[in-house]
Amino acid sequence: MVEGINEDVVLSSAPLTTVPPLDRSSQQAEMSGDREAGSEKQLWEWHRTYRIPDDIEFFVLGPNDRANDLPLECVTLNQAMLATGLRLPFPRIVRKFLCEWRIAPTQLCPNGWRVLIGFLILWDQLGFSRPSAREFNSLYYFKSDGKKSGWWYASVKAKTGGSVVTQTPDSIKNWKKFWFFVRDPWQFSSTDTRPDVNIPVRYHELSKRISMSIEISSTDHFTDLFCSFFLPGYTS
């Protein structure tokens, strides 16, 4: 069992082609309008705390900005995601999962990120080859946490047998409050020719295709081995 995820855990990824960052003065000019006092200072603190690379641009949302209406080549994030152990740039395996699920990063609730990161770390510790989204979905399923039609915040719920990542917080208040944009060519890199690594940046409603694909009836060999290590009494 893994009890939570240490915030210092860094998921590594192969270096991607990057572009020089915008001049900070021009970056600040993009932050138009009045903002909550201290928000820009807080963003710089997060930049240091979560070791965001200097070549990744980041800026707060203006009063007219929306999390789902973002500038070109940007991805919307929030501080709660970084607190779960996610680091930038996005690891390729995470990009592939998001692409297969067709959800933007901020559509996955913080505890969902905790479970996903914990799953990837444990899987790697066993020395298995990179897991697929299907293998993750043989253990967990998505549940809509949205109250507004068309806006799904996907939580992950353990299927029969229990969760391999435990002691996640029961409630994370105001996690949707602290949005910010980041910009980096991780989904547009000329070195990445495979289309399955492009991060979805717009919010999508979980389609019937996605809902059906995660309701699989049995696990494969690697998932059985994985569960036998971390779930006492597990039987396939």
Backbone torsions as a table, in degrees:
resi	resn	phi	psi	omega
1	MET	NA	145.8	171.5
2	VAL	-113.9	125.1	-178.2
3	GLU	-98.5	91.6	-179.2
4	GLY	77.8	-177.6	-179.4
5	ILE	-130.2	126.2	178.5
6	ASN	-64.7	131.5	-178.2
7	GLU	-66.5	-16.5	-179.3
8	ASP	-83.7	-8.4	179.4
9	VAL	-66.6	130.1	179.8
10	VAL	-115.8	123.3	173.3
11	LEU	-83.4	118.3	-176.3
12	SER	-83.8	160.7	175.6
13	SER	-149.5	156.7	177.6
14	ALA	-65.0	142.7	-179.6
15	PRO	-62.6	141.0	178.9
16	LEU	-112.2	159.5	175.7
17	THR	-63.0	131.4	-178.6
18	THR	-123.6	166.2	176.7
19	VAL	-118.5	155.0	178.7
20	PRO	-57.9	140.5	-179.8
21	PRO	-70.1	157.4	175.0
22	LEU	-64.8	149.9	172.5
23	ASP	-58.3	136.2	-175.2
24	ARG	-58.3	-33.0	-179.6
25	SER	-67.1	-40.1	178.1
26	SER	-71.5	-31.6	177.9
27	GLN	-64.6	-42.7	179.7
28	GLN	-65.4	-30.7	179.4
29	ALA	-66.1	-25.2	179.0
30	GLU	-74.3	-17.1	180.0
31	MET	-84.3	76.6	-174.1
32	SER	-81.3	152.3	173.1
33	GLY	84.1	174.0	178.7
34	ASP	-73.8	146.0	179.5
35	ARG	-131.6	163.2	176.8
36	GLU	-61.0	135.7	-177.6
37	ALA	-57.2	131.6	177.1
38	GLY	84.8	-3.6	-175.5
39	SER	-65.7	-40.3	179.9
40	GLU	-68.2	-40.1	177.1
41	LYS	-62.2	-41.9	179.8
42	GLN	-62.6	-37.7	-179.8
43	LEU	-63.7	-41.2	177.5
44	TRP	-66.2	-33.5	176.2
45	GLU	-65.2	-40.6	177.1
46	TRP	-65.2	-37.8	178.2
47	HIS	-56.5	-41.5	-179.9
48	ARG	-77.3	-45.5	-176.3
49	THR	-61.7	-42.7	-175.3
50	TYR	-100.3	12.9	172.7
51	ARG	53.0	49.7	176.2
52	ILE	-72.4	124.4	-178.7
53	PRO	-56.8	146.7	-176.9
54	ASP	-65.9	-23.0	-178.2
55	ASP	-85.9	6.2	174.3
56	ILE	-101.9	118.6	179.0
57	GLU	-74.6	144.1	176.9
58	PHE	-146.7	142.7	-179.9
59	PHE	-158.6	152.8	-177.2
60	VAL	-77.7	160.6	177.6
61	LEU	-80.5	139.1	173.3
62	GLY	-78.5	174.9	-176.1
63	PRO	-63.0	-23.5	-179.0
64	ASN	-102.9	1.7	-180.0
65	ASP	-82.6	151.3	177.3
66	ARG	-128.9	147.6	-177.2
67	ALA	-59.8	-28.4	-177.6
68	ASN	-101.1	6.7	179.3
69	ASP	-127.8	80.0	-166.6
70	LEU	-109.9	157.6	-179.5
71	PRO	-64.8	167.2	-178.6
72	LEU	-58.3	136.2	176.0
73	GLU	62.4	24.4	178.5
74	CYS	-107.5	157.4	172.9
75	VAL	-128.2	139.1	178.3
76	THR	-88.2	133.0	177.0
77	LEU	-131.3	172.5	169.2
78	ASN	-143.0	162.8	-173.5
79	GLN	-62.1	-33.1	-177.5
80	ALA	-61.8	-32.8	178.3
81	MET	-65.4	-43.2	180.0
82	LEU	-67.3	-32.5	179.9
83	ALA	-67.3	-19.0	179.3
84	THR	-81.2	-11.3	-178.7
85	GLY	119.1	-7.7	177.5
86	LEU	-66.9	136.8	177.3
87	ARG	-128.6	158.0	-179.8
88	LEU	-103.9	149.3	-2.3
89	PRO	-70.4	160.6	-179.2
90	PHE	-58.2	129.0	173.7
91	PRO	-60.1	148.9	-177.6
92	ARG	-58.2	-39.5	-178.6
93	ILE	-62.6	-37.1	178.5
94	VAL	-68.5	-41.3	177.9
95	ARG	-60.0	-40.4	-179.9
96	LYS	-65.3	-41.1	179.1
97	PHE	-62.8	-47.8	-179.3
98	LEU	-61.0	-39.3	-180.0
99	CYS	-65.8	-43.4	-179.7
100	GLU	-66.3	-36.9	179.0
101	TRP	-78.3	-19.4	-178.4
102	ARG	60.0	46.5	175.3
103	ILE	-128.9	145.5	174.8
104	ALA	-72.2	154.5	-177.2
105	PRO	-53.3	-40.3	-176.7
106	THR	-79.2	-1.7	173.6
107	GLN	-79.6	-14.9	177.6
108	LEU	-91.6	122.6	-177.7
109	CYS	-63.3	157.2	-178.8
110	PRO	-52.9	-44.5	178.4
111	ASN	-65.0	-29.5	174.2
112	GLY	-62.6	-41.0	176.3
113	TRP	-65.4	-39.3	178.1
114	ARG	-59.3	-46.0	-178.8
115	VAL	-66.0	-44.0	-179.2
116	LEU	-62.1	-47.1	-179.2
117	ILE	-64.8	-42.4	177.4
118	GLY	-60.8	-42.9	178.2
119	PHE	-59.3	-46.3	-178.3
120	LEU	-65.1	-39.0	179.9
121	ILE	-66.8	-46.6	179.9
122	LEU	-63.7	-41.9	178.9
123	TRP	-59.4	-43.0	-180.0
124	ASP	-66.2	-37.5	-179.7
125	GLN	-62.2	-28.6	178.4
126	LEU	-81.3	-5.8	177.1
127	GLY	78.1	16.8	178.6
128	PHE	-75.7	161.3	172.0
129	SER	-67.6	163.8	-176.0
130	ARG	-52.4	131.5	-179.1
131	PRO	-74.8	161.7	174.5
132	SER	-101.2	163.4	175.6
133	ALA	-61.4	-31.8	179.3
134	ARG	-62.2	-39.5	179.7
135	GLU	-68.2	-38.9	174.4
136	PHE	-62.5	-43.2	-176.8
137	ASN	-73.9	-7.7	172.6
138	SER	-77.9	-15.3	179.4
139	LEU	-107.5	-28.4	-175.0
140	TYR	-133.0	153.0	175.2
141	TYR	-129.5	156.9	179.4
142	PHE	-85.9	143.9	175.4
143	LYS	-132.9	128.4	-179.1
144	SER	-64.3	132.4	177.4
145	ASP	-115.9	14.1	-177.6
146	GLY	-94.9	144.7	178.5
147	LYS	-101.4	-10.8	-179.4
148	LYS	-108.4	129.9	-176.8
149	SER	-56.9	133.1	178.5
150	GLY	89.4	-8.1	179.7
151	TRP	-117.7	101.1	-176.3
152	TRP	-103.7	123.4	169.7
153	TYR	-103.1	108.7	-171.0
154	ALA	-82.9	119.7	169.0
155	SER	-95.4	160.2	174.0
156	VAL	-111.5	132.3	179.7
157	LYS	-120.3	133.0	-178.2
158	ALA	-69.5	140.9	173.9
159	LYS	-81.7	-174.1	-178.7
160	THR	-55.2	131.7	179.2
161	GLY	119.0	-17.4	177.6
162	GLY	96.4	170.2	-177.9
163	SER	-98.9	141.5	177.1
164	VAL	-82.6	-12.1	175.7
165	VAL	-115.9	116.9	-172.7
166	THR	-118.1	175.1	177.2
167	GLN	57.8	38.8	170.5
168	THR	-77.8	150.9	-177.5
169	PRO	-59.0	142.3	177.4
170	ASP	-70.2	-33.0	-177.4
171	SER	-148.0	136.2	175.7
172	ILE	-122.8	101.8	-172.9
173	LYS	-77.3	144.1	172.5
174	ASN	61.2	23.4	-177.6
175	TRP	-68.4	-21.9	179.9
176	LYS	-84.0	-0.9	-172.7
177	LYS	-82.4	-35.4	-168.3
178	PHE	-102.0	72.6	177.9
179	TRP	-83.1	153.3	166.3
180	PHE	-156.0	161.0	179.9
181	PHE	-100.0	144.4	169.6
182	VAL	-127.8	147.4	-178.7
183	ARG	-134.0	128.7	-179.8
184	ASP	-165.9	150.4	-176.2
185	PRO	-81.2	30.1	-177.1
186	TRP	-63.4	-25.2	179.8
187	GLN	-104.1	0.9	-179.3
188	PHE	-124.5	13.4	-173.8
189	SER	-62.0	137.5	178.5
190	SER	-68.4	-18.5	179.1
191	THR	-84.2	-12.0	178.4
192	ASP	-103.2	102.3	-177.4
193	THR	-97.0	-13.2	-178.2
194	ARG	-81.5	130.7	-176.1
195	PRO	-72.1	-12.3	-174.5
196	ASP	-81.6	4.3	-179.2
197	VAL	-107.4	4.3	179.4
198	ASN	-77.1	124.8	-178.6
199	ILE	-75.1	127.4	173.0
200	PRO	-64.2	131.0	-178.1
201	VAL	-109.2	-17.4	178.0
202	ARG	-99.4	148.9	178.3
203	TYR	-70.9	138.6	176.8
204	HIS	-128.2	146.8	170.7
205	GLU	-79.2	137.2	179.4
206	LEU	-60.6	119.0	-175.5
207	SER	-79.5	165.0	177.1
208	LYS	-62.4	-32.3	179.3
209	ARG	-62.6	-43.7	179.0
210	ILE	-67.6	-44.3	-178.6
211	SER	-60.4	-39.7	-179.6
212	MET	-72.1	-36.6	-174.6
213	SER	-68.8	-24.2	-178.7
214	ILE	-91.5	-7.3	177.4
215	GLU	-93.8	62.9	-179.7
216	ILE	-87.7	155.1	-168.8
217	SER	-89.0	-21.9	-176.7
218	SER	-148.5	163.3	-180.0
219	THR	-100.8	163.1	177.8
220	ASP	-93.1	-175.2	-173.6
221	HIS	-60.3	-46.1	-177.3
222	PHE	-65.0	-39.1	179.6
223	THR	-66.3	-38.0	176.2
224	ASP	-61.7	-44.8	177.8
225	LEU	-61.8	-43.7	-179.9
226	PHE	-57.4	-49.5	-177.7
227	CYS	-66.5	-35.4	-178.9
228	SER	-64.8	-26.7	177.4
229	PHE	-76.9	-39.0	-167.0
230	PHE	-113.2	-8.3	178.5
231	LEU	-120.2	102.8	-179.7
232	PRO	-56.4	132.8	177.3
233	GLY	79.4	8.6	-178.2
234	TYR	-68.0	136.5	171.4
235	THR	-133.3	140.0	-178.0
236	SER	-77.8	NA	NA
